[in-house]
């Protein structure tokens, strides 16, 4: 006899849903498959299946900077060369 099922309704940002659907489709999964896998891991492990951490001060500052940049629709670097120069400069630290 098949297991009884229930509908689960969640609200998610349209853009996130679209991006997740694209990524999951490439993996051969639907969004519903991914949610079922997620919930199955919660049951099996009796734990949240992803590592959650409280961000430190540097991470919080970077997140705030990123959000401000997205809101202002501005880039941190004007060219790719500027980006690579910054990466080179900071990779030796």
Rosetta blueprint (number, residue, H / E / L):
1 X L
2 X L
3 X L
4 X L
5 X L
6 X L
7 X L
8 X L
9 X L
10 X L
11 X L
12 X L
13 X L
14 X H
15 X H
16 X H
17 X H
18 X H
19 X H
20 X H
21 X H
22 X H
23 X H
24 X H
25 X H
26 X H
27 X L
28 X L
29 X L
30 X L
31 X H
32 X H
33 X H
34 X H
35 X H
36 X H
37 X H
38 X H
39 X H
40 X H
41 X H
42 X H
43 X H
44 X H
45 X H
46 X L
47 X L
48 X L
49 X L
50 X L
51 X L
52 X L
53 X L
54 X L
55 X L
56 X L
57 X H
58 X H
59 X H
60 X H
61 X H
62 X H
63 X H
64 X H
65 X H
66 X H
67 X H
68 X H
69 X H
70 X H
71 X H
72 X H
73 X L
74 X L
75 X L
76 X L
77 X L
78 X L
79 X L
80 X H
81 X H
82 X H
83 X H
84 X H
85 X H
86 X H
87 X H
88 X H
89 X H
90 X H
91 X H
92 X L
93 X L
